């Protein structure tokens, strides 16, 4: 079997609100680049990657892929990831590996999970991922799942901890999720700490609590807020301060497990991070860690050094979510509920639309390969929508409510 062609398309799907984070705002939609690898046997493998419009970058790799056997992933990795260090891009390789595993599964009539060790569970618990929102849905409407965003969405903006606690309660009731994570680094740190306090009060001692300021807080602020949160028995404190040194400094002074999807988030930094005792839990990501097989390599290292693992979300659509679910299904020690922006989306590009939540979980797709198929009508619609709205990565580090604002890492 040989790869004979590659097709790439960038699509955008509306959300039900605008999501704030410490470096700007997702402006009412999420975007991904979809990859199709086509073989001489007529089998097409699907991949997906974020980080803006990646069509040009992927097409630069096309000549390196044509003629290769999709089963020969080590050769593919050397040709597209290892060969030139200043062009090395683990995100792009991750999308290619997902597509190759999809091809293999279809050729063998086996699910992707069987190719990387076999599933130990058939559904993955997910969290209520809480973002401070602009233009949230009106309170008289559902949050939520599958409902379209409209500018000036009727519900105003999230302004206080009570708004976030109410969103958490609503997602718990609507989706059945039993854990949350607050995307922090947006409002004053004490107000963000109060979100977790209210959620603990409203949802009880067994509800999982997490907070992630994405490294924007100073070490002093992270330690102060961390000590405040110790009594809540939260699951973890994710990237409380900047870099390996920042995480390590907070970990020395706070009795909460420190997690990361930032430092380390690549194999080059994993050894130093372990030696520095910078973190307790590493969030897996199919793109930072070089595809599903790279995530399995990461988990083996974490098991060796008694580090926990959890699942990171990169604002994925159904192709990558399927790959994430297949991968998580094969990792026995992944006992934390997974991250997902998914409940903010109004639709998906796969046949059948959005994957349903069942008692706070999403099922691992059945069928060969990833177990999902592109909906070509939706691909056309959302490709056109992307051309209308554009690449928001050029507009990050911007906030439509505060035109003079810019991020200040460590300034809090």
C-alpha positions as a Python dict, from the first residue, in 0.01 Angstrom:
ca = {
    (1, 'X'): (0, 0, 0),
    (2, 'X'): (126, 348, -88),
    (3, 'X'): (18, 704, -19),
    (4, 'X'): (-65, 864, -354),
    (5, 'X'): (-227, 1194, -261),
    (6, 'X'): (-298, 1441, 19),
    (7, 'X'): (-596, 1676, 53),
    (8, 'X'): (-610, 1958, 310),
    (9, 'X'): (-899, 2189, 400),
    (10, 'X'): (-942, 2446, 677),
    (11, 'X'): (-1284, 2472, 836),
    (12, 'X'): (-1444, 2676, 1114),
    (13, 'X'): (-1747, 2588, 1328),
    (14, 'X'): (-1946, 2844, 1531),
    (15, 'X'): (-1961, 2821, 1910),
    (16, 'X'): (-2239, 2923, 2144),
    (17, 'X'): (-2030, 3207, 2294),
    (18, 'X'): (-1689, 3374, 2280),
    (19, 'X'): (-1432, 3210, 2508),
    (20, 'X'): (-1179, 3421, 2697),
    (21, 'X'): (-831, 3306, 2793),
    (22, 'X'): (-517, 3471, 2917),
    (23, 'X'): (-388, 3556, 2569),
    (24, 'X'): (-709, 3678, 2405),
    (25, 'X'): (-1050, 3556, 2294),
    (26, 'X'): (-1182, 3275, 2074),
    (27, 'X'): (-1422, 3497, 1873),
    (28, 'X'): (-1731, 3278, 1855),
    (29, 'X'): (-1585, 2993, 1648),
    (30, 'X'): (-1315, 2728, 1649),
    (31, 'X'): (-1106, 2630, 1349),
    (32, 'X'): (-911, 2323, 1238),
    (33, 'X'): (-728, 2200, 930),
    (34, 'X'): (-849, 1861, 807),
    (35, 'X'): (-607, 1624, 637),
    (36, 'X'): (-696, 1334, 407),
    (37, 'X'): (-427, 1086, 303),
    (38, 'X'): (-531, 879, 0),
    (39, 'X'): (-379, 540, -84),
    (40, 'X'): (-344, 341, -403),
    (41, 'X'): (-595, 93, -260),
    (42, 'X'): (-865, 358, -237),
    (43, 'X'): (-848, 390, 142),
    (44, 'X'): (-852, 744, 281),
    (45, 'X'): (-721, 829, 628),
    (46, 'X'): (-839, 1133, 822),
    (47, 'X'): (-630, 1365, 1038),
    (48, 'X'): (-682, 1702, 1200),
    (49, 'X'): (-465, 1980, 1343),
    (50, 'X'): (-513, 2318, 1508),
    (51, 'X'): (-286, 2619, 1536),
    (52, 'X'): (-447, 2820, 1259),
    (53, 'X'): (-463, 2756, 887),
    (54, 'X'): (-212, 2473, 838),
    (55, 'X'): (-283, 2397, 471),
    (56, 'X'): (40, 2548, 339),
    (57, 'X'): (255, 2380, 602),
    (58, 'X'): (104, 2038, 538),
    (59, 'X'): (135, 2070, 162),
    (60, 'X'): (507, 2139, 202),
    (61, 'X'): (532, 1789, 348),
    (62, 'X'): (330, 1625, 71),
    (63, 'X'): (632, 1539, -151),
    (64, 'X'): (790, 1361, 148),
    (65, 'X'): (481, 1143, 193),
    (66, 'X'): (390, 1043, -162),
    (67, 'X'): (496, 686, -230),
    (68, 'X'): (537, 588, 136),
    (69, 'X'): (360, 296, 299),
    (70, 'X'): (126, 430, 575),
    (71, 'X'): (218, 130, 790),
    (72, 'X'): (584, 245, 799),
    (73, 'X'): (534, 516, 1060),
    (74, 'X'): (896, 527, 1176),
    (75, 'X'): (1010, 613, 824),
    (76, 'X'): (731, 870, 789),
    (77, 'X'): (826, 1027, 1122),
    (78, 'X'): (1191, 1055, 1020),
    (79, 'X'): (1102, 1210, 685),
    (80, 'X'): (848, 1467, 807),
    (81, 'X'): (952, 1536, 1167),
    (82, 'X'): (1315, 1446, 1229),
    (83, 'X'): (1490, 1544, 908),
    (84, 'X'): (1532, 1924, 944),
    (85, 'X'): (1522, 2058, 1298),
    (86, 'X'): (1408, 2410, 1212),
    (87, 'X'): (1113, 2274, 1013),
    (88, 'X'): (1026, 2012, 1275),
    (89, 'X'): (660, 2041, 1370),
    (90, 'X'): (511, 1781, 1602),
    (91, 'X'): (161, 1920, 1541),
    (92, 'X'): (176, 1839, 1172),
    (93, 'X'): (327, 1497, 1229),
    (94, 'X'): (52, 1419, 1481),
    (95, 'X'): (-216, 1484, 1218),
    (96, 'X'): (-30, 1264, 968),
    (97, 'X'): (9, 978, 1217),
    (98, 'X'): (-363, 993, 1302),
    (99, 'X'): (-446, 966, 931),
    (100, 'X'): (-206, 673, 884),
    (101, 'X'): (-354, 488, 1182),
    (102, 'X'): (-699, 550, 1036),
    (103, 'X'): (-581, 391, 710),
    (104, 'X'): (-431, 93, 893),
    (105, 'X'): (-748, 34, 1092),
    (106, 'X'): (-962, 48, 779),
    (107, 'X'): (-727, -188, 594),
    (108, 'X'): (-729, -438, 882),
    (109, 'X'): (-1094, -381, 979),
    (110, 'X'): (-988, -303, 1336),
    (111, 'X'): (-1040, 7, 1552),
    (112, 'X'): (-747, 244, 1599),
    (113, 'X'): (-724, 147, 1966),
    (114, 'X'): (-630, -210, 1865),
    (115, 'X'): (-326, -76, 1680),
    (116, 'X'): (-180, 92, 1991),
    (117, 'X'): (-237, -168, 2259),
    (118, 'X'): (-610, -234, 2276),
    (119, 'X'): (-887, -63, 2470),
    (120, 'X'): (-932, -113, 2845),
    (121, 'X'): (-1249, 101, 2850),
    (122, 'X'): (-1518, 184, 2595),
    (123, 'X'): (-1604, 538, 2702),
    (124, 'X'): (-1402, 827, 2842),
    (125, 'X'): (-1527, 1055, 3122),
    (126, 'X'): (-1504, 1425, 3037),
    (127, 'X'): (-1498, 1750, 3235),
    (128, 'X'): (-1701, 2068, 3235),
    (129, 'X'): (-1440, 2300, 3083),
    (130, 'X'): (-1524, 2647, 3214),
    (131, 'X'): (-1425, 2960, 3024),
    (132, 'X'): (-1517, 3317, 3107),
    (133, 'X'): (-1749, 3405, 2818),
    (134, 'X'): (-1851, 3705, 2613),
    (135, 'X'): (-2195, 3699, 2449),
    (136, 'X'): (-2309, 3390, 2635),
    (137, 'X'): (-2651, 3238, 2559),
    (138, 'X'): (-2950, 3399, 2727),
    (139, 'X'): (-3040, 3239, 3058),
    (140, 'X'): (-3379, 3137, 2918),
    (141, 'X'): (-3206, 2913, 2660),
    (142, 'X'): (-2993, 2598, 2705),
    (143, 'X'): (-2624, 2663, 2771),
    (144, 'X'): (-2535, 2506, 2529),
    (145, 'X'): (-2478, 2195, 2344),
    (146, 'X'): (-2549, 2245, 1976),
    (147, 'X'): (-2702, 2591, 2017),
    (148, 'X'): (-2566, 2860, 1782),
    (149, 'X'): (-2366, 3163, 1886),
    (150, 'X'): (-2505, 3497, 1780),
    (151, 'X'): (-2328, 3826, 1833),
    (152, 'X'): (-2475, 3984, 2144),
    (153, 'X'): (-2601, 3636, 2243),
    (154, 'X'): (-2863, 3768, 2483),
    (155, 'X'): (-2701, 3655, 2805),
    (156, 'X'): (-2432, 3921, 2836),
    (157, 'X'): (-2083, 3842, 2962),
    (158, 'X'): (-1960, 3634, 3255),
    (159, 'X'): (-1860, 3885, 3520),
    (160, 'X'): (-1827, 3710, 3856),
    (161, 'X'): (-1758, 3376, 4020),
    (162, 'X'): (-2129, 3304, 4052),
    (163, 'X'): (-2161, 3306, 3671),
    (164, 'X'): (-1895, 3036, 3640),
    (165, 'X'): (-2040, 2827, 3922),
    (166, 'X'): (-2381, 2845, 3755),
    (167, 'X'): (-2227, 2729, 3424),
    (168, 'X'): (-2059, 2440, 3604),
    (169, 'X'): (-2386, 2339, 3768),
    (170, 'X'): (-2567, 2358, 3435),
    (171, 'X'): (-2308, 2145, 3253),
    (172, 'X'): (-2316, 1892, 3538),
    (173, 'X'): (-2693, 1863, 3502),
    (174, 'X'): (-2701, 1871, 3121),
    (175, 'X'): (-2402, 1651, 3033),
    (176, 'X'): (-2360, 1448, 3350),
    (177, 'X'): (-1997, 1555, 3398),
    (178, 'X'): (-1853, 1517, 3747),
    (179, 'X'): (-1538, 1729, 3724),
    (180, 'X'): (-1453, 2078, 3602),
    (181, 'X'): (-1157, 2292, 3504),
    (182, 'X'): (-1154, 2669, 3509),
    (183, 'X'): (-952, 2842, 3238),
    (184, 'X'): (-805, 3108, 3464),
    (185, 'X'): (-568, 3400, 3412),
    (186, 'X'): (-856, 3618, 3292),
    (187, 'X'): (-1021, 3775, 3599),
    (188, 'X'): (-852, 3876, 3929),
    (189, 'X'): (-695, 3564, 4082),
    (190, 'X'): (-900, 3581, 4401),
    (191, 'X'): (-1223, 3591, 4200),
    (192, 'X'): (-1108, 3286, 4007),
    (193, 'X'): (-1027, 3104, 4330),
    (194, 'X'): (-1379, 3185, 4447),
    (195, 'X'): (-1517, 2996, 4144),
    (196, 'X'): (-1371, 2673, 4280),
    (197, 'X'): (-1495, 2750, 4629),
    (198, 'X'): (-1849, 2801, 4502),
    (199, 'X'): (-1834, 2485, 4290),
    (200, 'X'): (-1719, 2283, 4591),
    (201, 'X'): (-2004, 2428, 4797),
    (202, 'X'): (-2269, 2369, 4529),
    (203, 'X'): (-2156, 2035, 4388),
    (204, 'X'): (-2012, 1859, 4689),
    (205, 'X'): (-1689, 1704, 4805),
    (206, 'X'): (-1672, 1435, 4535),
    (207, 'X'): (-1691, 1675, 4239),
    (208, 'X'): (-1349, 1713, 4074),
    (209, 'X'): (-1201, 2065, 4071),
    (210, 'X'): (-910, 2197, 3862),
    (211, 'X'): (-775, 2539, 3772),
    (212, 'X'): (-543, 2641, 3488),
    (213, 'X'): (-404, 2996, 3461),
    (214, 'X'): (-183, 2884, 3169),
    (215, 'X'): (133, 3006, 3338),
    (216, 'X'): (26, 3370, 3348),
    (217, 'X'): (42, 3418, 3727),
    (218, 'X'): (360, 3513, 3909),
    (219, 'X'): (504, 3248, 4141),
    (220, 'X'): (403, 3459, 4442),
    (221, 'X'): (40, 3482, 4324),
    (222, 'X'): (27, 3114, 4230),
    (223, 'X'): (157, 3014, 4573),
    (224, 'X'): (-88, 3244, 4752),
    (225, 'X'): (-388, 3119, 4553),
    (226, 'X'): (-267, 2760, 4576),
    (227, 'X'): (-252, 2776, 4955),
    (228, 'X'): (-604, 2920, 4955),
    (229, 'X'): (-726, 2625, 4746),
    (230, 'X'): (-550, 2351, 4944),
    (231, 'X'): (-847, 2291, 5172),
    (232, 'X'): (-1072, 2223, 4871),
    (233, 'X'): (-881, 1903, 4789),
    (234, 'X'): (-868, 1989, 4419),
    (235, 'X'): (-746, 1736, 4161),
    (236, 'X'): (-466, 1952, 4029),
    (237, 'X'): (-328, 2302, 3972),
    (238, 'X'): (-232, 2325, 3604),
    (239, 'X'): (58, 2546, 3488),
    (240, 'X'): (31, 2784, 3782),
    (241, 'X'): (336, 2990, 3676),
    (242, 'X'): (560, 3023, 3371),
    (243, 'X'): (804, 2753, 3265),
    (244, 'X'): (966, 2455, 3433),
    (245, 'X'): (1118, 2680, 3699),
    (246, 'X'): (781, 2841, 3774),
    (247, 'X'): (599, 2510, 3806),
    (248, 'X'): (877, 2367, 4024),
    (249, 'X'): (876, 2673, 4253),
    (250, 'X'): (500, 2651, 4310),
    (251, 'X'): (516, 2274, 4361),
    (252, 'X'): (767, 2319, 4645),
    (253, 'X'): (530, 2545, 4840),
    (254, 'X'): (178, 2422, 4763),
    (255, 'X'): (19, 2093, 4870),
    (256, 'X'): (-177, 2040, 4548),
    (257, 'X'): (-62, 1818, 4258),
    (258, 'X'): (90, 2032, 3982),
    (259, 'X'): (-14, 1944, 3627),
    (260, 'X'): (103, 2074, 3290),
    (261, 'X'): (28, 2085, 2922),
    (262, 'X'): (292, 2357, 2873),
    (263, 'X'): (612, 2272, 3067),
    (264, 'X'): (707, 2008, 2972),
    (265, 'X'): (503, 1957, 2655),
    (266, 'X'): (770, 1792, 2441),
    (267, 'X'): (1020, 1513, 2483),
    (268, 'X'): (1316, 1753, 2483),
    (269, 'X'): (1191, 1902, 2811),
    (270, 'X'): (1056, 1587, 2974),
    (271, 'X'): (1388, 1478, 3126),
    (272, 'X'): (1467, 1822, 3272),
    (273, 'X'): (1112, 1850, 3403),
    (274, 'X'): (1141, 1518, 3584),
    (275, 'X'): (1484, 1601, 3729),
    (276, 'X'): (1355, 1938, 3853),
    (277, 'X'): (1045, 1775, 4006),
    (278, 'X'): (841, 2038, 3825),
    (279, 'X'): (511, 1849, 3792),
    (280, 'X'): (305, 1558, 3921),
    (281, 'X'): (72, 1509, 3623),
    (282, 'X'): (142, 1549, 3250),
    (283, 'X'): (-149, 1620, 3017),
    (284, 'X'): (-121, 1415, 2701),
    (285, 'X'): (-181, 1583, 2366),
    (286, 'X'): (-167, 1408, 2030),
    (287, 'X'): (11, 1705, 1871),
    (288, 'X'): (259, 1817, 2135),
    (289, 'X'): (364, 1455, 2195),
    (290, 'X'): (397, 1339, 1833),
    (291, 'X'): (74, 1151, 1772),
    (292, 'X'): (-102, 863, 1950),
    (293, 'X'): (212, 647, 1955),
    (294, 'X'): (409, 934, 2102),
    (295, 'X'): (148, 968, 2376),
    (296, 'X'): (197, 600, 2456),
    (297, 'X'): (574, 661, 2478),
    (298, 'X'): (506, 954, 2711),
    (299, 'X'): (283, 741, 2932),
    (300, 'X'): (554, 476, 2962),
    (301, 'X'): (800, 739, 3089),
    (302, 'X'): (541, 882, 3328),
    (303, 'X'): (469, 534, 3464),
    (304, 'X'): (840, 479, 3519),
    (305, 'X'): (869, 796, 3729),
    (306, 'X'): (527, 766, 3898),
    (307, 'X'): (382, 1070, 3725),
    (308, 'X'): (10, 1088, 3656),
    (309, 'X'): (-136, 1142, 3310),
    (310, 'X'): (-451, 1320, 3194),
    (311, 'X'): (-589, 1429, 2855),
    (312, 'X'): (-549, 1780, 2714),
    (313, 'X'): (-792, 1948, 2476),
    (314, 'X'): (-674, 2160, 2184),
    (315, 'X'): (-1020, 2276, 2070),
    (316, 'X'): (-1060, 1971, 1847),
    (317, 'X'): (-1338, 1861, 1615),
    (318, 'X'): (-1466, 1505, 1574),
    (319, 'X'): (-1168, 1358, 1386),
    (320, 'X'): (-915, 1440, 1651),
    (321, 'X'): (-1160, 1380, 1933),
    (322, 'X'): (-1206, 1028, 1797),
    (323, 'X'): (-828, 979, 1798),
    (324, 'X'): (-807, 1116, 2153),
    (325, 'X'): (-1080, 879, 2272),
    (326, 'X'): (-915, 577, 2106),
    (327, 'X'): (-580, 670, 2263),
    (328, 'X'): (-719, 735, 2611),
    (329, 'X'): (-906, 405, 2595),
    (330, 'X'): (-571, 220, 2580),
    (331, 'X'): (-406, 390, 2882),
    (332, 'X'): (-491, 208, 3207),
    (333, 'X'): (-341, 477, 3433),
    (334, 'X'): (-542, 761, 3276),
    (335, 'X'): (-796, 788, 3558),
    (336, 'X'): (-863, 1165, 3531),
    (337, 'X'): (-1160, 1285, 3326),
    (338, 'X'): (-1052, 1433, 2993),
    (339, 'X'): (-1054, 1796, 2883),
    (340, 'X'): (-1277, 1900, 2593),
    (341, 'X'): (-1395, 2229, 2444),
    (342, 'X'): (-1651, 2015, 2263),
    (343, 'X'): (-1960, 2128, 2452),
    (344, 'X'): (-1913, 2483, 2322),
    (345, 'X'): (-1940, 2373, 1956),
    (346, 'X'): (-2270, 2402, 1771),
    (347, 'X'): (-2194, 2127, 1518),
    (348, 'X'): (-1927, 1891, 1389),
    (349, 'X'): (-1784, 1794, 1050),
    (350, 'X'): (-1841, 1421, 1096),
    (351, 'X'): (-2146, 1224, 990),
    (352, 'X'): (-2405, 1223, 1265),
    (353, 'X'): (-2294, 1559, 1402),
    (354, 'X'): (-2171, 1611, 1755),
    (355, 'X'): (-2080, 1303, 1955),
    (356, 'X'): (-2324, 1273, 2246),
    (357, 'X'): (-2232, 1287, 2613),
    (358, 'X'): (-2361, 987, 2810),
    (359, 'X'): (-2352, 1030, 3188),
    (360, 'X'): (-2056, 1265, 3156),
    (361, 'X'): (-1868, 1038, 2912),
    (362, 'X'): (-1814, 1016, 2537),
    (363, 'X'): (-1803, 670, 2383),
    (364, 'X'): (-1502, 554, 2186),
    (365, 'X'): (-1627, 542, 1824),
    (366, 'X'): (-1691, 195, 1687),
    (367, 'X'): (-1588, 71, 1346),
    (368, 'X'): (-1253, 40, 1168),
    (369, 'X'): (-985, 306, 1209),
    (370, 'X'): (-1109, 617, 1384),
    (371, 'X'): (-1470, 509, 1340),
    (372, 'X'): (-1579, 847, 1202),
    (373, 'X'): (-1658, 968, 849),
    (374, 'X'): (-1652, 1320, 708),
    (375, 'X'): (-1985, 1481, 627),
    (376, 'X'): (-1904, 1645, 293),
    (377, 'X'): (-2201, 1882, 305),
    (378, 'X'): (-2081, 2015, 640),
    (379, 'X'): (-1722, 2030, 520),
    (380, 'X'): (-1834, 2253, 232),
    (381, 'X'): (-2043, 2469, 462),
    (382, 'X'): (-1774, 2517, 724),
    (383, 'X'): (-1495, 2561, 472),
    (384, 'X'): (-1697, 2850, 329),
    (385, 'X'): (-1761, 2982, 679),
    (386, 'X'): (-1386, 2979, 750),
    (387, 'X'): (-1322, 3185, 435),
    (388, 'X'): (-1575, 3439, 564),
    (389, 'X'): (-1446, 3471, 922),
    (390, 'X'): (-1072, 3410, 876),
    (391, 'X'): (-784, 3285, 1087),
    (392, 'X'): (-825, 3416, 1442),
    (393, 'X'): (-467, 3329, 1533),
    (394, 'X'): (-373, 3659, 1372),
    (395, 'X'): (-609, 3825, 1621),
    (396, 'X'): (-502, 3651, 1940),
    (397, 'X'): (-348, 3883, 2198),
    (398, 'X'): (-663, 4092, 2142),
    (399, 'X'): (-986, 4145, 2333),
    (400, 'X'): (-1282, 4311, 2159),
    (401, 'X'): (-1405, 4461, 2487),
    (402, 'X'): (-1063, 4607, 2573),
    (403, 'X'): (-889, 4733, 2257),
    (404, 'X'): (-574, 4848, 2442),
    (405, 'X'): (-531, 4523, 2639),
    (406, 'X'): (-240, 4283, 2591),
    (407, 'X'): (-124, 3981, 2794),
    (408, 'X'): (130, 4028, 3070),
    (409, 'X'): (275, 3694, 3178),
    (410, 'X'): (382, 3706, 3543),
    (411, 'X'): (226, 4048, 3587),
    (412, 'X'): (-43, 3931, 3827),
}
